[in-house]
Amino acid sequence: MARFMTIGYGDQDGYDRTDATVRDRAHAHDAKLREAGVESGIAGAAVQVRNHDGAGTTVTDGPFMSSTLPVAGFAIIEAESMEEAIRLASLTPCAVAHGVVEVWPLTEPV
């Protein structure tokens, strides 16, 4: 089975504009994913870490990526294919509540 990383983007306004029954179904879907062993979480405040040429670590507050929507959460899921991973991600709160979810296939490091 392949592993995929998902990054959910969304904001409170989009969440609030989504019908409560749609949100409830999405949260129930997330709960089923967690029960099946998916690692997921809500994103907190990001920091940037650098250690160029191994010469010393610097840390800067804030995310490196920029988007019109803030990062809302992450998950590592297992699926038989990219299509299945997309289907699973399409039912999550960020996908249904006027946000977006990126699905990234993970490969083993070389």
N, C-alpha and C positions, 0 to 999 in steps of 0.2 A: 504494500500500500504506500502511496506517495504522501509526502507531507507538504503542507502549504501554510504560509504565513498570511494572515489577513490584517489589513490596517483599515479601521473604520474611521470615517470623518463625519462629523455632524455637529449641529449646534442646538441649543435649547429651543430656539424659535422653530426650527424644523420639527423637532420632537413634539413640541406643543401643538403644532398645526396638524399633526397626524391623529386620526381617529383613535380613541383609546382602545377599541377592540383590536385594531391593527397592531398597535404597540404591544398589547397584552399577548397576542399570538407570537409576535417577534421575541418577546422576553421568554415565553414558554419554549420557543425553539432554542434560544440560547441556553436555557436550563437543561434541555434534553442533550444538547451538545456537551455541556459540562459533565452531565451524568455519564456520557459515553467516553469521557476522558479528555475532551478538548481543554487545552490550557488557554484561558482567556482572562482579560482584565480591562478595567477602565484606565485610560491614560492619565497619569499625573503630570506634574510640571517637568519638562525636559531640560537636560543639560547637554552641552556639546563637550566631548572629550577629545583632546588631541595629544599625541606624543610623537611628534615628527622626528624621524630618525632616531627614536629612542632617547632623545636628549632631555626629556622632562615633560611631565604632564601638565597641561593647562585645561581648565574647566571654565566654560562660559555658560551663564544661564540662558535658557531659551532653546527652542528647536532650530535645527539647521534647515529642515524642509519648510516650504511655505505653501499655503493653500488658502483658498477663500473660506474653507471650513476648518475648524480646529480638529486635531487628531482626538478621537474619542475613545478608541480602544484597539486592542490587538488580540489575536488568537493564533494558535498553532493547531491546525486540523489535519486529519488523515482522510484521504479520499482515494478512490480508485482512479480518478482522472481529473483533469482540469475542469471538465464539464460538471462533474459531481461537486467539486469544490465550489464552483460558481453557484450551483443550485443551493448548496448549504449556506453560502454567504448571502445569497439574495433574500433570504428569509430573516436576516438579523435586524435588530433595531436600526442601525445606521442605514442599511439599504432601504428599509421601508419608510423611515422618518425623514425623508427629504435630504438624506446624506448620500454618501458613496462608500463602497468598500473595495479596496484593492486586494487582489488575490495574487500572491507571489509563490511560484513553485520553489521548493527548497531542494538543493542538491547536496550531496555529501562533499565536504571539503577535500581538496586534493593535497 
